Amino acid sequence: MKRVLFLCSQNRLRSPTAEQVFAAWPGIEVSSAGLNADAENPLTPELAAWAELIFVMEKAHRNRLSKRFKRHVTARVVCLDIPDDYEFMDPMLVRILKNRVSRHLPSRGLV
């Protein structure tokens, strides 16, 4: 089971949407967190170390992750380039996430 972590700033819109969208994806275990101290679920060193694949929504998130959690991150980090322009579970956000994330995950096989 591959451990996948989705990160944004506040863990209120983009990363929780991604966590929900991919929660039932076969072969992975998902979680989400925020990089800001006041995030709904702030990133911890333990959660950073838990992940085998980390998706960040913006380049600034990758920089903050590297700066604050570098020694805890052994995972590959993928930047999705998704701006903070969407509400939780916005259909356009869901489409973008499926398009940009799916290719990095284990194959679903025939659905």
Secondary structure, 3 states (H helix, E strand, C coil): CEEEEEEECCCCCHHHHHHHHHCCCCCEEEEEEECCCCCCCECCHHHHHHCCEEEECCHHHHHHHHHHHHHHCCCEEEECCCCCCCCCCCHHHHHHHHHHHHHHCCCCCCC
